[in-house]
Amino acid sequence: MRRLTGIKAPIKEEMKEFEAFFKSSVKTKVPLLDHITNYILRRKGKQLRPVLVFLSAKLTGEPNKSTFTAAALIELLHTATLIHDDVVDDSYERRGFFSLYAIWKTKIAVLVGDYLLSRGLLLAIGNREYRTLGIVSEAVKEMSEGELYQIQKARKLDITEDEYFDIIKKKTATLMIACTASGAASVNATDEQVEKLKQFAAHAGIAFQIKDDLFDYQKKGITGKPAANDIKEKKLTLPLIHSLSVTSGKTKREILNLIKRNRNNSRRIDRIIEFVINNNGIRYAELKMEEHKEKAIECLSYFPDNEAKKALIDLAKYITERKR
């Protein structure tokens, strides 16, 4: 499997410098807030979004201060949304550690999320990065619409495959699109270059979310059973949507009733997972994921070969090969 270390190689120095830049972006004189932001910094994730910003800039030019501002703004926004998501989802774990919500509860978690978002906005305004601010603001709107649309559909359990793709493009791909667009824009890439990178990110983002949805069906932990969190939350993702679309009306009604009444009942959940496996829902989702990965890579054929292009191709492959 491809490793992120190799993917980051062309921007190794920029990412090292970015760590200090990002840390300064969240610095505060409020002791509690400083303590919490240090907790966040010590538990940083894969940093895929800053990597996308810097690789997009490197593909079309040389990263500069505008690139660092764009990467920090997006990482601040992304971190804020994750904190708020944990509150909304009542989630006590994030990246294998206790979430802010688990430790400091709702009020503080929400306020910290708000603080990080405001720091990102002020960073962009302070550096007069109005184009980047516009790109990211549009992403926030799309992400919010996607989340609310998914909640609406979860209540009715009537989501179609087209609606699913619309939701995940808004929820996940939109922010990755903002990464590539702002990275390219920071080095004055042409409109055509920006558009090609946005198309790349759209397909890569969709592949990323399908992979996340597939994790729900993988065996985990000491129980050796799938997590099935989406099923427990009554979220219909691609493996289940496809399986429901190819079965009889009677079986479809049975499965939908099990989803409505599962109440974390292990036998009902096992029946739903068995239904998905028997109807090739997982295989179908894997094929769609691979299709979008290939489309993402094809978008990069527009650009001349260089280290950044190779890294973006490897990143698209990593998205579909990763273990978590």
QUIFENGI-V867352 format. One record per pair of residues at least 24 apart in sequence whose C-alpha atoms are under 10 Angstrom apart, sorted by the first residue. I is the first residue (numbers start at 1). J is the second residue. Records with the same first field share a line. If there is no record, write none. Layout:
# QUIFENGI-V867352
I = J + J
This chain:
# QUIFENGI-V867352
1 = 317 + 318 + 320 + 321 + 322 + 323
2 = 314 + 315 + 317 + 318 + 319 + 321 + 322
3 = 314 + 315 + 318 + 321 + 322
4 = 46 + 47 + 48 + 51 + 311 + 314 + 315 + 318 + 319 + 322
6 = 311 + 314 + 315
7 = 51 + 55 + 307 + 308 + 310 + 311 + 312 + 313 + 314 + 315 + 318
8 = 48 + 51 + 52 + 54 + 55 + 308 + 311 + 312 + 315
9 = 307 + 308 + 311
10 = 54 + 55 + 58 + 306 + 307 + 308 + 309 + 310 + 311
11 = 51 + 54 + 55 + 57 + 58 + 63 + 307 + 308 + 311
12 = 51 + 54
14 = 50 + 51 + 54 + 55 + 63 + 64 + 67 + 68
15 = 47 + 50 + 51 + 54 + 68 + 71
17 = 68
18 = 50 + 54 + 67 + 68 + 69 + 71 + 72
19 = 72
21 = 68 + 69 + 71 + 72
22 = 68 + 69 + 71 + 72 + 73 + 75 + 76
23 = 72
25 = 69 + 72 + 73 + 76 + 116 + 119 + 120 + 122 + 123
26 = 72 + 76 + 115 + 116 + 119 + 120
27 = 119
32 = 108
33 = 108 + 111 + 112 + 115
36 = 100 + 103 + 104 + 108 + 109 + 112
37 = 100 + 112 + 116
39 = 99 + 100
40 = 79 + 83 + 99 + 100
43 = 94 + 95 + 96 + 97
44 = 79 + 95
45 = 79 + 94 + 95
46 = 95
47 = 71 + 75 + 78
48 = 75 + 176 + 179 + 315 + 319
49 = 74 + 75 + 78 + 175 + 176 + 177 + 178 + 179 + 180
50 = 74 + 75 + 176 + 179 + 180 + 183
51 = 179 + 180 + 183 + 311 + 312 + 315
52 = 176 + 177 + 178 + 179 + 180 + 181 + 182 + 183 + 184 + 197 + 201 + 308 + 311 + 312 + 315
53 = 176 + 177 + 178 + 179 + 180 + 181 + 182 + 183 + 184 + 185 + 186
54 = 179 + 180 + 182 + 183 + 184 + 186 + 308
55 = 179 + 180 + 183 + 184 + 307 + 308 + 309 + 310 + 311 + 312
56 = 179 + 180 + 181 + 182 + 183 + 184 + 185 + 186 + 187 + 189 + 193 + 194 + 197 + 198 + 308 + 309 + 312
57 = 179 + 180 + 181 + 182 + 183 + 184 + 185 + 186 + 187 + 188 + 189 + 308
58 = 183 + 184 + 187 + 306 + 307 + 308 + 309
59 = 183 + 184 + 187 + 189 + 193 + 197 + 300 + 303 + 304 + 305 + 306 + 307 + 308 + 309 + 310 + 311 + 312
60 = 183 + 184 + 185 + 186 + 187 + 188 + 189 + 190 + 193 + 194 + 303 + 304 + 308 + 309
61 = 183 + 184 + 185 + 186 + 187 + 188 + 189
62 = 184 + 186 + 187 + 188
63 = 183 + 184 + 186 + 187
64 = 183 + 186 + 187
65 = 127 + 186 + 187
66 = 124 + 127 + 128 + 129 + 132 + 182 + 183 + 185 + 186 + 187
67 = 129 + 132 + 179 + 182 + 183 + 184 + 185 + 186 + 187
68 = 183 + 186
69 = 120 + 123 + 124 + 126 + 127 + 128 + 129 + 132 + 182 + 183 + 186
70 = 120 + 123 + 124 + 129 + 131 + 132 + 133 + 135 + 136 + 178 + 179 + 180 + 181 + 182 + 183 + 185 + 186
71 = 120 + 132 + 178 + 179 + 180 + 182 + 183
72 = 119 + 120 + 123 + 124
73 = 116 + 117 + 118 + 119 + 120 + 121 + 122 + 123 + 124 + 132 + 133 + 136 + 179
74 = 117 + 120 + 121 + 132 + 133 + 136 + 139 + 175 + 176 + 178 + 179 + 182
75 = 116 + 117 + 120 + 179
76 = 113 + 115 + 116 + 117 + 118 + 119 + 120 + 121
77 = 113 + 114 + 116 + 117 + 118 + 119 + 120 + 121 + 136 + 137 + 139 + 140 + 175
78 = 113 + 116 + 117 + 140 + 175
79 = 112 + 113 + 116 + 117
80 = 109 + 110 + 111 + 112 + 113 + 114 + 115 + 116 + 117 + 118 + 120
81 = 110 + 113 + 114 + 116 + 117 + 140 + 143 + 144
82 = 113
83 = 109 + 110 + 111 + 112 + 113 + 114 + 116
84 = 109 + 110 + 111 + 112 + 113 + 114
85 = 110 + 113 + 147
86 = 110
89 = 233
95 = 324
129 = 182 + 186
131 = 181 + 182 + 185 + 186
132 = 178 + 179 + 181 + 182 + 183 + 185 + 186
133 = 178 + 182
134 = 178 + 182
135 = 174 + 175 + 177 + 178 + 179 + 181 + 182 + 185
136 = 174 + 175 + 177 + 178 + 179 + 181 + 182
137 = 178
138 = 174 + 175 + 178
139 = 170 + 171 + 172 + 173 + 174 + 175 + 176 + 177 + 178 + 179
140 = 170 + 171 + 174 + 175 + 178
141 = 170 + 171 + 174
142 = 167 + 169 + 170 + 171 + 172 + 173 + 174 + 175
143 = 167 + 168 + 169 + 170 + 171 + 172 + 173 + 174 + 175
144 = 170 + 171
145 = 170 + 171
146 = 170 + 171 + 172 + 174
147 = 171 + 172
150 = 235 + 236
151 = 233 + 234 + 235
153 = 234 + 235 + 236
154 = 230 + 233 + 234 + 235 + 236 + 260
155 = 233 + 234 + 235 + 260
156 = 234 + 260
157 = 234 + 235 + 236 + 241 + 256 + 257 + 259 + 260
158 = 236 + 241 + 256
159 = 235 + 236 + 237 + 238 + 241
160 = 236 + 237 + 238 + 241 + 242 + 244 + 245
161 = 236 + 237 + 238 + 239 + 240 + 241 + 242 + 245
164 = 236 + 237 + 238 + 241
165 = 206 + 209 + 210 + 237 + 238
166 = 206
167 = 206
168 = 202 + 205 + 206 + 207 + 208 + 209 + 210 + 237
169 = 201 + 202 + 203 + 204 + 205 + 206 + 207 + 209
170 = 202 + 205 + 206
171 = 205 + 206 + 209
172 = 201 + 202 + 204 + 205 + 206 + 207 + 208 + 209
173 = 198 + 199 + 200 + 201 + 202 + 203 + 204 + 205 + 206 + 207 + 208 + 209
174 = 198 + 201 + 202 + 205 + 206
175 = 201 + 202 + 205
176 = 200 + 201 + 202 + 203 + 204 + 205 + 206 + 208
177 = 201 + 202 + 203 + 204 + 205
178 = 202
192 = 302
193 = 300 + 302 + 303
195 = 299
196 = 296 + 298 + 299 + 300 + 301 + 302 + 303
197 = 296 + 299 + 300 + 302 + 303
198 = 296 + 299
199 = 295 + 296 + 297 + 298 + 299 + 300
200 = 292 + 293 + 294 + 295 + 296 + 297 + 298 + 299 + 300 + 312 + 313 + 316
201 = 293 + 296 + 297 + 299 + 312 + 316
202 = 292 + 295 + 296
203 = 289 + 291 + 292 + 293 + 294 + 295 + 296 + 297 + 299 + 316
204 = 289 + 290 + 292 + 293 + 294 + 295 + 296 + 297 + 312 + 313 + 315 + 316 + 317 + 319 + 320
205 = 289 + 292 + 293 + 296 + 316 + 319
206 = 288 + 289 + 292 + 293 + 296
207 = 285 + 286 + 288 + 289 + 290 + 291 + 292 + 293 + 294 + 295 + 296 + 316 + 317 + 319 + 320
208 = 289 + 292 + 293 + 316 + 317 + 318 + 319 + 320 + 321 + 322
209 = 237 + 238 + 289 + 319 + 320
210 = 237 + 238 + 239 + 285 + 286 + 288 + 289 + 290 + 292 + 319 + 320
211 = 285 + 286 + 289 + 290 + 319 + 320 + 321 + 322 + 323 + 324
212 = 237 + 319 + 320 + 322 + 323 + 324
213 = 237 + 238 + 239 + 282 + 285
214 = 238 + 239 + 281 + 282 + 283 + 285 + 286 + 289
215 = 323 + 324
216 = 273
217 = 273 + 276 + 277 + 282
225 = 266 + 270
226 = 269 + 270 + 273
227 = 269
228 = 264 + 266 + 269 + 270 + 272 + 273
229 = 264 + 269
231 = 258 + 259 + 260 + 262 + 263 + 264 + 269 + 272 + 273
232 = 259 + 260 + 261 + 262 + 263 + 264 + 265 + 266 + 269
233 = 259 + 260 + 262 + 263 + 264
234 = 258 + 259 + 260 + 261 + 262 + 263
235 = 259
237 = 281 + 285
238 = 281 + 282 + 284 + 285 + 286 + 288
239 = 273 + 276 + 277 + 279 + 280 + 281 + 282 + 283 + 284 + 285 + 286
240 = 272 + 273 + 275 + 276 + 277 + 279 + 280 + 281 + 282 + 284 + 285
241 = 276 + 281 + 285
242 = 276 + 279 + 280 + 281 + 282 + 284 + 285
243 = 275 + 276 + 277 + 278 + 279 + 280 + 281 + 282 + 284
244 = 275 + 276 + 279 + 281
245 = 279 + 281
246 = 279 + 280 + 281
247 = 275 + 279
251 = 275
286 = 320
289 = 319 + 320
290 = 316 + 317 + 320
292 = 316 + 320
293 = 317 + 318 + 319 + 320
